[in-house]
Amino acid sequence: MSKAKQKTAYVCTECGADYPRWAGQCNACNTWNTITEVRLGTGPARQHVRSGFAGAVQAKVQRLSEVDLQQVPRFSSGFSELDRVLGGGIVPGSAILIGGSPGAGKSTLLLQTMCLLAEQMPALYITGEESLQQVAMRAQRLKLPADKLMMLAETSVETICQLADQEQPRVMVIDSIQVMHLSDIQSAPGSVAQVRETAAYLTRYAKQNNVAIIMVGHVTKDGSLAGPKVLEHCIDCSIMLDGDTDGRYRTLRGTKNRFGPVNELGVFAMTGSGLKEVKNPSAIFLSRGDDHGSGSVVIVIWEGTRPLLVEIQALVDHSQLSNPRRVAVGTEQNRLALLLAVLHRHGGLALGDQDVFVNVVGGVKITETSADLALLLAIISSFKDQQLPRDLIVFGEVGLSGEIRPVPNGTERVNEAAKHGFTRAIVPIANVPKNPPKGMKVQGVRNIAEALDLV
């Protein structure tokens, strides 16, 4: 009898598009070198049925007005910062994906969470990368309650689901999805096919059994989540834990959430006893020293549902290179180049022969445009070597024609700054509150020229 021929396919790891043969560029997402070979099984087709992906055993057509609007009850994870990022708590039957660089503290955070949840409900922790002894040693070092949490060291998804049917947990952790595998897929664990199918299998199990499953995912060198993009599409919530291994603070940010708002931010501090919540992150990021030099200003950014005060620093120095350097840490480098061009055209300040370095203190990453005005004022302060007032906060978006545009939640930003003792603010003219906080002077500006006259 002749041996069955091994079937192969070629799948893009970024968007999940498949091709009959290998190609250098994906035509769907236009990325290069992302198409990889996937070996398909030669055995009989899989026995599990793909219907009922969202939890319904039998599909039924009904009108939109007839859909049951009963709110799904959430339960707390034990950490208010984690609950904030998840939209108010963990939803039963949801599939949550948490990613982060090695050493960020993903396993530590989940172990702490599971030990707290095990005191209230059945909880199962599946480890595929560490032995049970290693996890137990970590729990002992962190002084966590370990008498009720159920543990399992397994990488077969079928076996995990069979044992979960016996134990009936309400919440499960899969650490990590890259080492899990299905027996009827011939490719190695961590490949595109295995990651995609195991995530889909676990998501179906979560929906059909009303079990909350938290999956751990690795990240690539550029910081994106490893595996195909369809992995992020099939899950309900995706969060990222960022932070340098030599730094103390970790930030937890939501990038997708079907049960709540996105772009929420949670802040944790890594201590000897595990991750601790930071209730007032603005006070942490504003821990400035006694020496207050030029090129430093405080900005108010909006993260999810709350304002956050951070310090931004700029250093402008004469360049010895033919092409001066533009370095931005914590903000977009292209945005920095754009603002320097606006400053030259509408502010009359040429920095073509100067190196410009920008840093956001505390490791915070700014993704909104409300920091434009503060960034320009910090650059001007460093270039002229003039200190900005220590009690000054700044926010506002800068347009290409030099105008200062308003930003959302302007009044809330000013009130948050007043709570921390700031007495002066430079904001867009449209964001000046009708009733400013007591003891605070709020000055509105329309363009860059007016802002330069105030500093």
PyMOL commands that set and color helices and strands:
alter all, ss='L'
color gray80, all
select helices_A, chain A and resi 64-66+80-86+106-118+132-141+157-167+177-179+192-209+230-234+281-285+333-347+361-363+369-384+410-419+429-431+448-454
alter helices_A, ss='H'
color red, helices_A
select strands_A, chain A and resi 7-12+18-19+35-40+95-100+123-127+150-153+171-175+212-217+237-242+249-257+265-271+274-277+296-303+306-318+326-329+354-360+392-394+397-398+404-405+424-428+441-445
alter strands_A, ss='S'
color yellow, strands_A
deselect
rebuild
show_as cartoon
